[in-house]
Amino acid sequence: MIVHQVFFWLKNPKQNLQAVLEGCKKIGTLSSALSYQVGTPAATPKRPVIDDSYHLALTVNFRNLEDHDLYQEDPLHHEFIAEHSEKWEKVRIYDFEVE
């Protein structure tokens, strides 16, 4: 399984958080995705190893690398990027393969 984690830092979170969150929900349901989760930083106790500076996180699970690649090329994924990319200041992606 491939786990695709996306962290968004928004330019104007008060104005844009809900729209980007709804967009994440939409692309999380693409047929190549096995499952997804989307949300905001948890109110866990502060520790030096925790980075909660992001505004929104999306995790999408894929059966394999081929499904991940289909997701990346899906027209709805490209539409999400085109519609929302001006709303974010920074995006970081962490992909890993489950052992």
matplotlib code that plots the C-alpha trace (Angstrom):
import matplotlib.pyplot as plt

x = [0.0, 1.1, 0.2, 0.2, 0.2, -0.3, 0.1, -1.3, -0.3, -2.9, -2.5, -5.8, -7.0, -10.1, -11.3, -10.1, -9.9, -13.4, -13.1, -9.8, -11.1, -14.2, -11.9, -9.8, -12.9, -13.8, -10.4, -10.2, -13.1, -11.5, -11.8, -8.0, -8.0, -8.5, -9.5, -8.7, -8.7, -8.7, -8.5, -6.9, -4.1, -5.1, -5.1, -2.4, 0.1, 2.9, 6.3, 9.4, 8.9, 5.4, 4.9, 1.3, 2.0, 0.0, -3.7, -5.0, -3.8, -4.9, -4.0, -4.9, -4.2, -3.6, -3.4, -0.2, 2.0, -0.1, -3.2, -1.2, -0.1, -3.7, -4.8, -2.0, -3.1, -6.9, -8.6, -10.4, -7.0, -5.7, -8.9, -8.4, -4.9, -6.0, -8.9, -7.1, -3.3, -3.6, -5.0, -2.0, 1.3, 3.1, 2.4, 4.5, 3.9, 5.2, 4.7, 5.6, 5.1, 3.6, 5.8]
y = [0.0, 3.6, 6.3, 9.8, 12.6, 16.2, 19.2, 22.6, 26.0, 28.5, 32.1, 33.0, 30.1, 31.9, 32.5, 29.4, 26.5, 25.2, 25.4, 23.5, 20.9, 20.3, 20.0, 17.4, 15.4, 15.4, 14.1, 11.6, 9.7, 9.2, 5.6, 5.0, 5.9, 3.1, 5.5, 9.0, 11.2, 15.0, 17.4, 20.2, 19.9, 18.0, 19.7, 17.4, 18.6, 20.7, 18.9, 19.9, 17.1, 18.1, 20.4, 21.7, 24.9, 23.6, 24.4, 21.3, 17.7, 15.1, 11.4, 9.2, 5.4, 3.5, -0.2, 0.2, 2.6, 2.3, 3.5, 6.4, 7.4, 7.2, 9.5, 12.0, 12.1, 12.1, 15.2, 15.9, 16.0, 18.5, 20.5, 20.6, 22.0, 24.6, 25.7, 25.9, 26.3, 30.1, 29.6, 27.9, 29.4, 26.0, 22.4, 19.4, 15.8, 12.7, 9.4, 6.1, 2.4, 0.3, -2.6]
z = [0.0, -0.7, 1.8, 0.3, 2.9, 1.8, 4.2, 3.2, 4.6, 3.4, 2.6, 4.2, 6.3, 7.7, 4.1, 2.3, 4.7, 4.1, 0.3, 0.2, 2.7, 0.5, -2.5, -0.6, 0.2, -3.5, -4.7, -1.8, -3.3, -6.7, -7.9, -7.6, -3.9, -1.4, 1.4, 2.6, 5.7, 5.8, 8.7, 10.7, 13.3, 16.4, 19.8, 21.1, 23.7, 22.3, 22.0, 20.1, 17.6, 16.6, 13.6, 13.7, 11.7, 8.7, 8.3, 6.6, 6.0, 3.5, 3.6, 0.7, 0.7, -2.5, -3.1, -5.2, -7.0, -10.2, -8.4, -7.0, -10.5, -11.8, -9.1, -9.9, -13.6, -12.9, -14.4, -11.1, -9.3, -11.9, -11.5, -7.7, -8.2, -10.7, -8.5, -5.2, -5.8, -5.4, -1.9, -0.5, 0.5, 0.8, 0.2, 1.4, 0.4, 2.1, 0.4, 1.9, 1.1, 3.9, 4.9]

ax = plt.figure().add_subplot(projection="3d")
ax.plot(x, y, z, "-o")
ax.set_aspect("equal")
plt.show()
